[in-house]
Amino acid sequence: MITLVTGGSKCGKSSYAEKVLNFFDGEKYYIATMSPVGSDAAEIISRHKKMREGKGYITVECQRDICNADVSENSGVLIECLGNLCANEMFVGSDIFKPADKIVSDIRALSERVSELIIVTNEVGCDGVEYSAETLLYISQLAEINRKIAEFSDNVIECVYGIPVPRKGAVIC
């Protein structure tokens, strides 16, 4: 089962994704994708680790190549989040890549190894703000990733003000 959870900033999508993972009866993995670059990132990562303490998740830090994440077969997996993963794959050294096809392929491969896959992503491209060319490329890549994963997901849930709204499939909890 694949569930894609999307929404705007601070809308409750991560909390909802954790609730879905908690319904899974078996080994549970939390794949954290944020790169520890800069003092803000280190602080956020530390805060997120504390928030996951005692929840029974095995945390796997995986900033790139998500298909190689160290998780057990037939486990339940939550990926937090595609926005970070896209940026990590896109901006490598001085080169800028278009990672949509790679990330979608990696997600498909991971989904074939696990029983439950919950993927958190961000709503992008609807704020009407003009951005630099690099940021626009990032937005278009993440939007493409979201569209392609939504196609093969069993459930697509949009969180709005903490309320899970089914866009495909059903609300799990």
N, C-alpha and C positions, 0 to 999 in steps of 0.2 A: 504494500500500500504506500502510495506517495501522496503527501499533502504539502502543497505550497501555500505558505502564509505570507500575505503581503499587507501593506498599509503604510501610512505616513509615519513620521517621527513620533515616538512616544505614544503610539496608539494602542498598545497592548498586544502586539503581535508576538513578541517573545514569550510573554506570560501564557498566551494561548497555546503556542507551540509546545511549551513545557507541559501543559495540561494534556495535550494530545499524546506526547511521549509517555507520560505517566500512566496512560491506559494500556500501554504495551506491557505484556507480562514476560519479561526476560531481561537480558543484559541491555543496559541503556547507555548510549554514548552521546556525548555533547561535543560536536566538532566546532571549535572556536577558530575563526578565520582572521581575527584582527592581528595585524603585524605590530610588534612592539617597537614602533618608531616614534620617538619623541616622548617627552615627559607626560603629555596628556594621554597618549595611548597606554603607557605603562600604568598610569593611575586608573584608567578605565578597565584594563585587563585585570588588575588587582581587585577592583570593586566587583567585577563580574565573577571572578573566582570565588569571592566570599559569598556572593548571592547564590552560587550553585552548591555550596557546602551543605552536606547532610541530605542532599536530594537523591543520592544513590546513582548519580551519573559518573561515568568514567570520562573525564575530559581529555580530549585529544586536540592538541594545537596543530593546525594544518592550514598554513597560509597560501599554499599553492598545490597543484596536482592532487585535487580532492579524491580522485579515484584510488590513490595510494594510501588513504587514511588507514591507520592501524585500528581496525574494528573487527570484531568477531563476525563470522557468518551467521545469518539469521537473527541478528540483533536488531534493536531499535536505535535509530540514529537521528539526532537533531543537528542540522547545520545552521550555524549562526554567524554570519549571514552572507548572502550572495553579493551584496554591495561591497563588502570588504574583499571577498574572494575575487571579484571582477577587477577591483583596483590593484590587488596584489599581482594578478596575472597580466594585467595591462601595462603597468608601469614598472618595467624591470630594467634597472640601470638607466642608460640614456635612451633606450629604445622604447617605443610605444607600440604595443601589439593590439590586435583585435581578437580578444579571447573568447568570443561568444561560442563558436563551434567547439572549441576545446573544453570549455566548462560544461556545456550541455552533454558532450560525449562522456566526460568524467562523471557527471551526475548519473547518467544512464548506467554506466559501468558499476558505480557504487550501489545503485538501486537493485541491481541484479544479485548482489552479495548479501543484502540485508532484508529483513522481513518488513520493517517499518522505516520509512524515511520521511522526516518532517524538515522542510526547508523554509527558512525565514529569508525574505527579501524585502526590498524597499520599493515603494511607489516612486517612480521617477517620471519627469517630463511633463508634469501637469501644472507647474507653478507659473509658467509664462515669463520667467525671468530669462534674460539673455546671458549666455555664458561664453567663456573662451572656447576656442576650437577643441582643445584637449578635453575640456569638461563636457562639451556636446558629444564628442566621440564616446566618452565614458557613459553618458546617459543613453545613447543609442545602443551601445553594447549591452548594458544591463537590461534595457527594455527588450532587446532581442532574446537574451537569456530567459527573462521572465516569460515571454510569449511562448518560446519553444518548450520550456519545462511545464508550463500550464497545459500545453497540448497533451502531454503524456502523463500528467498527474491524475490521480483518482479524485482528489479534492483540491479545489482552489478556494481559499478563504481570505476575504479581505477584512481586516480589523478596522473598525471605525469607532472612535471614542470608547475603546474597550469592548465593543460588541462584535463578535465574529459573524460575518455575513457571507453565506455560501455563494460563490460565483460558479462553482462546478462541484458536483457531488453534494456532500452533506457536512454540516457542522458536527464534529466528533463529540464535543463536550460543551 
